[in-house]
Amino acid sequence: MTHTQESLAWLARRNGSVVIGHGPFEARAEPPAEGVAFYIQDFAMRDGLPWKIPRRVERTTAPELATRMAGELPCHGHWQSLDAAPFFGVFQEVMAAIQAGIFEKTVPVVTETGRAGQAPGPAILAAMCRQGEPLQSYGWVEQGAGFAGATPELLFSLDGHRLETMALAGTARCEDRDVFAVDEKEIREHEYVAQTLVSKLLHLGHLQRHAREILELGPIVHFLTLIDVELHDTMAPDDLLQRLHPTPALGPLPRTEDTMELLLEWRHRLGCPPQFGAPFGLWDDGRFDAIVAIRGVWWQGTDLSIPAGCGIIEASRLVNEWRELRLKREAVKRFLC
């Protein structure tokens, strides 16, 4: 076991409640039998002690937390212009791998960097706590560094035998909603995710896949498919995390050791923070909620990073993917205003 000093973690759940953990945290390989623990992991799932047990737990609501943080000034970052050349190189490699039959889909990540005029943590936390439904705010702070975001993507929620998850993939500007609704490429990208989730969960219990819909998030729209499962048997969060992460919304399809290693190499080359797209979860007396850590800001001192990913399939085009990456980063910057 290890301990983390001067730390803070929180997750806003879909029912409007917020659980905040105050450090120091005790790090374990497994969740406790009872009480609260946060699951904080990297995308490759290589942290052997991902369960962080707080010294003190605070419970509140999303509106109350937003009100408490309202006095914080906005975070003004000075952002560096982003060079498209590294992404172009990765895009070409991804397309070659798809044509060679290695992938059907994968999700490289581009990271925009900048610098704040002062320690940005409090302002970033306040900005993310202001975001309401259907976004869920989350964050982890540790000794002058951390990450925080407001994600639209639930990995899964597990309460007894009841499992809820979603496929969230396909992106467009809100003004293109009507065209997006019939866009064959975006629908295909979404179906890769939805069908993969169904195939991984179907034999575990009685599954209900809801109709595909469009989720509106201000300037962005996504395709959303909700999936519910009444499990035959009790399952541990770790088993489901290994089964479901990463979904094709953030990971490779098919997911094998080789395709994961290729994706991890591309993420590293493009400067992606290790926790981006990873599960971020809350164990609370037997209930487990895990979101996908996207739509966030990472910081170290005054250095800032905003990562964003794009799903690439055979029908993808470089200009469109570059535009989608910018759209997602700009949405996060709007949180900070």
FISE-323416 format. One record per residue (C-alpha): x, y, z; residue in three letters. Coordinates in pm, whole numbers, padded with zeros to 5 digits, always signed. Layout:
<lumnus>
XYZAla/...
</lumnus>
This chain:
<lumnus>
+00000+00000+00000Met/+00107+00358-00065Thr/-00030+00695+00038His/-00082+01009-00173Thr/-00047+01343+00003Gln/-00250+01665-00049Glu/-00499+01502-00282Ser/-00860+01553-00381Leu/-01097+01349-00597Ala/-01462+01387-00690Trp/-01728+01250-00920Leu/-02070+01395-00998Ala/-02316+01114-01057Arg/-02610+01114-01297Arg/-02862+01144-01011Asn/-02716+01485-00923Gly/-02521+01372-00617Ser/-02150+01441-00580Val/-01899+01247-00372Val/-01574+01424-00280Ile/-01276+01246-00134Gly/-01011+01434+00062His/-00659+01297+00099Gly/-00421+01166+00188Pro/-00542+00860-00002Phe/-00456+00498+00062Glu/-00388+00317-00266Ala/-00497-00046-00299Arg/-00522-00313-00565Ala/-00887-00384-00479Glu/-01181-00180-00351Pro/-01270-00201+00020Pro/-01554-00423+00134Ala/-01746-00112+00240Glu/-01709+00263+00230Gly/-01582+00487-00051Val/-01294+00448-00295Ala/-01212+00624-00620Phe/-01084+00429-00918Tyr/-00809+00634-01087Ile/-00630+00452-01365Gln/-00429+00514-01681Asp/-00561+00426-02026Phe/-00335+00119-02054Ala/-00461-00008-01712Met/-00105-00049-01586Arg/-00144+00104-01239Asp/-00148-00190-00999Gly/-00298+00020-00717Leu/-00584+00211-00883Pro/-00825+00215-00588Trp/-00775+00535-00384Lys/-00938+00538-00041Ile/-00983+00893+00096Pro/-00917+00994+00454Arg/-01240+01195+00457Arg/-01556+01182+00244Val/-01789+01471+00171Glu/-02131+01442+00005Arg/-02310+01722-00172Thr/-02509+01794-00487Thr/-02395+01926-00822Ala/-02579+02261-00782Pro/-02442+02310-00428Glu/-02089+02236-00544Leu/-02122+02477-00836Ala/-02244+02749-00598Thr/-01955+02686-00362Arg/-01702+02724-00645Met/-01868+03027-00804Ala/-01615+03276-00664Gly/-01320+03134-00855Glu/-01191+03344-01144Leu/-01182+03190-01494Pro/-00872+03005-01611Cys/-00708+03201-01893His/-00456+02991-02081Gly/-00215+03104-02348His/-00246+02826-02605Trp/+00024+02726-02851Gln/-00069+02686-03215Ser/-00105+02320-03301Leu/+00109+02169-03577Asp/-00095+01933-03795Ala/+00210+01744-03927Ala/+00243+01488-03641Pro/-00125+01402-03666Phe/-00100+01376-04043Phe/+00179+01119-04002Gly/-00024+00914-03754Val/-00336+00941-03970Phe/-00148+00797-04266Gln/-00020+00508-04052Glu/-00370+00439-03918Val/-00520+00434-04267Met/-00247+00198-04386Ala/-00319-00033-04092Ala/-00691-00027-04170Ile/-00625-00111-04535Gln/-00398-00396-04421Ala/-00683-00540-04215Gly/-00523-00473-03875Ile/-00798-00235-03759Phe/-01156-00158-03843Glu/-01140+00151-03622Lys/-00903+00322-03382Thr/-00884+00653-03195Val/-00563+00859-03197Pro/-00549+01160-02965Val/-00414+01509-03033Val/-00317+01731-02740Thr/-00314+02111-02741Glu/-00083+02267-02483Thr/-00064+02604-02316Gly/+00030+02787-02000Arg/-00170+02960-01730Ala/-00066+03286-01567Gly/-00102+03133-01221Gln/-00170+02795-01059Ala/-00477+02685-01259Pro/-00614+02403-01043Gly/-00886+02592-00848Pro/-01016+02767-01160Ala/-01029+02444-01362Ile/-01210+02261-01083Leu/-01462+02543-01054Ala/-01518+02548-01430Ala/-01588+02176-01446Met/-01816+02180-01140Cys/-02034+02439-01317Arg/-02119+02192-01595Gln/-02456+02025-01550Gly/-02651+01739-01702Glu/-02597+01546-01920Pro/-02231+01605-01834Leu/-02070+01452-01526Gln/-01784+01643-01369Ser/-01485+01457-01226Tyr/-01136+01537-01108Gly/-00817+01432-00934Trp/-00567+01674-00778Val/-00231+01577-00639Glu/+00052+01812-00533Gln/+00014+02091-00787Gly/-00094+01865-01071Ala/-00414+01696-01178Gly/-00690+01665-01428Phe/-01058+01757-01428Ala/-01335+01744-01681Gly/-01704+01722-01757Ala/-01770+01408-01958Thr/-02081+01300-02146Pro/-01969+00936-02152Glu/-02060+00674-01894Leu/-01846+00361-01912Leu/-02088+00175-01686Phe/-02287+00196-01366Ser/-02321-00119-01155Leu/-02571-00148-00870Asp/-02633-00506-00762Gly/-02740-00697-01073His/-02830-00380-01263Arg/-02573-00267-01524Leu/-02612+00048-01733Glu/-02379+00157-02010Thr/-02384+00354-02335Met/-02237+00382-02680Ala/-02136+00742-02748Leu/-01966+00793-03083Ala/-02010+01006-03391Gly/-01961+01382-03367Thr/-02076+01691-03556Ala/-02147+02058-03507Arg/-02494+02134-03375Cys/-02583+02330-03690Glu/-02517+02014-03895Asp/-02760+01805-03689Arg/-02997+01720-03974Asp/-02719+01601-04203Val/-02546+01422-03916Phe/-02863+01220-03848Ala/-02826+01045-04185Val/-02446+01054-04225Asp/-02344+00699-04319Glu/-01986+00735-04196Lys/-02091+00870-03853Glu/-02361+00605-03814Ile/-02113+00330-03902Arg/-01860+00464-03649Glu/-02130+00467-03383His/-02250+00117-03465Glu/-01900-00023-03424Tyr/-01917+00090-03061Val/-02277-00011-02992Ala/-02250-00355-03148Gln/-01921-00429-02971Thr/-02075-00343-02633Leu/-02376-00563-02703Val/-02154-00856-02803Ser/-01948-00825-02483Lys/-02253-00807-02256Leu/-02520-01018-02423Leu/-02437-01348-02252His/-02408-01186-01905Leu/-02780-01128-01859Gly/-03100-00990-02007His/-02991-00702-02231Leu/-03196-00414-02365Gln/-03051-00191-02634Arg/-03242+00135-02669His/-03290+00324-02995Ala/-03005+00538-03125Arg/-03063+00907-03052Glu/-02879+01235-03086Ile/-02729+01389-02774Leu/-02699+01768-02791Glu/-02409+01927-02601Leu/-02415+02295-02689Gly/-02201+02336-03003Pro/-02157+01957-03046Ile/-02390+01666-03113Val/-02319+01293-03074His/-02499+00970-03144Phe/-02603+00797-02821Leu/-02732+00445-02760Thr/-02823+00343-02403Leu/-02779-00021-02302Ile/-02921-00187-01988Asp/-02839-00535-01858Val/-03000-00733-01577Glu/-02705-00956-01487Leu/-02750-01328-01424His/-02477-01321-01156Asp/-02304-01064-00938Thr/-01994-00921-01104Met/-01699-00733-00958Ala/-01617-00387-01098Pro/-01266-00501-01194Asp/-01407-00779-01414Asp/-01631-00537-01600Leu/-01355-00277-01631Leu/-01130-00533-01798Gln/-01415-00646-02023Arg/-01538-00304-02136Leu/-01237-00071-02135His/-01156+00064-02378Pro/-01470+00052-02588Thr/-01421+00128-02959Pro/-01528+00485-02877Ala/-01173+00540-02743Leu/-00989+00220-02824Gly/-00905-00007-03117Pro/-01137-00246-03296Leu/-01054-00529-03279Pro/-00896-00493-02935Arg/-00591-00716-02909Thr/-00253-00675-02739Glu/-00101-00573-03073Asp/-00367-00318-03166Thr/-00357-00169-02815Met/+00021-00133-02834Glu/-00007+00047-03168Leu/-00266+00285-03027Leu/-00058+00350-02715Leu/+00242+00431-02934Glu/+00040+00683-03137Trp/-00099+00839-02820Arg/+00253+00874-02680His/+00388+01033-02999Arg/+00106+01286-03001Leu/+00158+01384-02635Gly/-00159+01235-02489Cys/-00185+01234-02105Pro/-00192+00874-01981Pro/-00528+00909-01801Gln/-00715+01056-02099Phe/-00994+00820-02201Gly/-00929+00597-01898Ala/-01199+00481-01657Pro/-01255+00714-01361Phe/-01478+00556-01102Gly/-01642+00575-00763Leu/-01706+00276-00536Trp/-01967+00371-00279Asp/-02080+00095-00042Asp/-02127-00162-00317Gly/-02236+00066-00600Arg/-01985+00149-00871Phe/-02005+00429-01127Asp/-01734+00471-01390Ala/-01714+00749-01647Ile/-01472+00787-01937Val/-01222+01064-01862Ala/-01266+01286-02166Ile/-01355+01655-02217Arg/-01105+01770-01959Gly/-00792+01970-01883Val/-00467+01826-01749Trp/-00218+02047-01567Trp/+00126+02030-01407Gln/+00220+02351-01231Gly/+00110+02617-01480Thr/+00142+02391-01787Asp/-00193+02301-01946Leu/-00303+02025-02184Ser/-00633+01962-02361Ile/-00644+01624-02536Pro/-00912+01516-02784Ala/-00956+01198-02984Gly/-01119+01112-03315Cys/-01244+00777-03436Gly/-01084+00678-03766Ile/-01242+00421-03996Ile/-01185+00344-04363Glu/-01424+00622-04470Ala/-01247+00890-04260Ser/-01089+01195-04423Arg/-00800+01391-04276Leu/-00957+01737-04299Val/-01280+01621-04135Asn/-01098+01449-03848Glu/-00877+01755-03787Trp/-01191+01969-03776Arg/-01356+01732-03527Glu/-01051+01741-03298Leu/-01061+02122-03293Arg/-01436+02119-03225Leu/-01388+01901-02917Lys/-01096+02107-02781Arg/-01286+02432-02828Glu/-01580+02286-02635Ala/-01348+02224-02337Val/-01206+02577-02361Lys/-01561+02711-02336Arg/-01591+02538-02000Phe/-01304+02754-01873Leu/-01459+03091-01963Cys/
</lumnus>
